Each structure stands twice: as C-alpha cells, then as structure tokens.
C-alpha cells in the first residue's frame, strides 16, 4: 500500500515543470567589454564651472565659486578671464581668447529662450572646435545641460550646440 505524498511535496512536483516552461527566454552571455568607465567631475549643485583644456586635448571642469551667482554668464566670464594659478599648475589651458575679467564682465551677455544665446565681444567663426566646446560647456555648467547654446560673436552666430565634454 502506498502512502500519500505530503502536500508540499505534491505542490513542488507539480510546480517544477510549470516553472521550467515559463522561463524568461534570455540566454546567458559572457562578459562584454565596453571600454573604460567614464570619469565625471561632480560639483556642488548650481556651482559655476569653467571648462579648460588638458594637455592631451580634453575638457576639464574647474570650479569658479566666485562666479556661481552669475549663472551661465558668470561661468563664461570665469572662462574668459583665463586659467588661474591653480588651473595653470594643473596643466590646464584654453582655446578661447583670454580677454580678462573686466572686458568679459562688460562684453558678455546671455539671452535665455528655448536655448541659451551667449553674446561674446569677439569673432566666433574662426574659433577652434575645442574652444567652442569650452564656451558651450561653461555656459551650461549652472543650468540644465539639455539646453542648446548658440554662440554669437561680433561676426556671426554659430549653430546651437550641446555640451560634449567627454570627447
């Protein structure tokens, strides 16, 4: 005479094939190499940054606490005064004209609509592409980075761009 199976054993015996039949269908894969991890400098919220150029041609943000209250305009003024002693000691430079703080204060304006328009007191058509990125990323350091930035110089207005600090 056979003895009846306990209820938990019956439930397990009935559920095992059901669970196997309902697997998600995703096949296991090996490790996929995707390159080095991204490096991001994070500042305090709302902190103004000027993006300077590293010796190997990358953009590096440098905090500009004295310009934080100036929003996008303050960040651009901080960039146009040129790298300070700490930035120079770190090997940072610039690809935009260094016009000094006083000239930048008097000559830089930012108009905000559905994008930022940064008005500059020098020609922009001949700017190095890295210099353009410095200006765009600096302007966006205190606002939503999804904005586009149009650089308007004494000669022309460049097409709107977004910050691409990593390339």
N, C-alpha and C positions, 0 to 999 in steps of 0.2 A: 504494500500500500504506500502510495507516495504522499508525502507531506506537502501541504500548500506552501508556496513561497511567501515570505513576508511581504507586505505591501511596498516598502521602499525598494526591495529587490525587483518587484514586478514593474514599478514605475521606471526604474533605471533601465531595465531591459527593453522597455517599450520606447523610452526617450532616446536612447543611444543612436538607433538608425535614423530617427527623425532629425536629431541634431546634425548628424553627418550629412544628411541630404540638404540641409538648409545653410551650409557654409556660405560665406560671402563671395567666394569665387575669385578672390585676389590671390594671385600666385606669389609666393615669396621670391624676393630678389636678393642679390648680393649687395655689397656696399657700392654706391655710385659716387665716384669722385666728382666734385664740382668746383674745385679751386679753394683758395684760402678764404678764411672767414673775413667778412667786412670789418673795417675799423672805422668807428664813428666817434667823433669827439662830441660829448654832450655837455651843453652849458646849462646854467640855471634858466628856468623859463623866462622868456622875454629878454634875455641877455643879448646885447648887441655884439656881433662878430664882424670882423674884417677878415676876408679871405685873402691870405698871402700865398706866395708860390714857394714850394720847397725846391731844393737844389735839383731834384730829379723831375721837376715839372708838374707836380701835383698841387692841388689846392689844400691849404691847411687853415682852419679857422683859428683866429686869435681873439680872445675876449677883449671887448672895448667897453669896460664898465662906465667910463666917463661919458659915453655916447648913448647909453641904453635908453634914456628918456627921449632921445631924438627919433626913435623908431627907425624906419628904413633910411631916412635922410641922415640920421646920426651914424649909422653903420657905414654909409658911403663916405661921409666926411672923415670918419676914422680911417677908412682905407686910403683916401686921397692925401691924408697928412703923411702917409708913408709908414713903413715899418718902424716901430720904436726900438729902443735898445734891446729889449727882451726878444723881440722878433728877429732882429739882426743877429743877436748872439745864437739864436736857434737856427740860423742859416736861411731865414725866410726873406724873400724879396717881393718885387711886384712887377707887373707888366702893364700897369696903367700909369699915366702921368702923375708924378708927385707934385701937387701944387700947394701943399701946406694947408694947415688948418684954417688960417684966416681967409685965404682965397676960396677954399672949399665951403666954408661957412657962408660966404657971400654969393657963391655961384652955383650951389647945388639945390635943386628943388625936387620934390616928389609929388606927383599927382596920382591919386588913387581913384580908380573907377572899377571896372571889372578886371583890371590889371593895374600894375604899377608902371608909371612912366617916370623914369629918372632923368631929369634935365641936368646936363653937365656943361661946364663952361669951356669945353674944348671939343675939337672934332672927334667923332667916333668911328667914321667909316674905315679908317686905317688901323683901328685897334687890333692888337694881337688877339686871336680867339681865346687864349687863356686869360687875357686882360678883360675881355667881355664877360667871361665866366666869373672872374673875381668880382666885378661890379654887380652882376645879377645875384650871385650867392650872398654877397654882403648885404644887398638891399633886402633880400628875403630872410635874413637871419632873425628878424624880430616879428615876422608875420607868417601867415600860413604859406608853406612852401609850394602849395598848389597854384599860387598866383603866377602869372606870367609877367615878365619885366621887359619893357621897351626902353632902350637907351636912346635918349635924344641929345645930340650934341649940337655944336654950332654949325655943322654941315648937313646933317641928315638925322633921321630916326631909324634905328635898326629894328628888324622884325622882332616881335616878342619872343622871349626865351624863358626857360625854367632853369632852376639851379641843377647843375650836373657836376657836383663837387668831386665825385669819385672817379672821373675819367680825364 
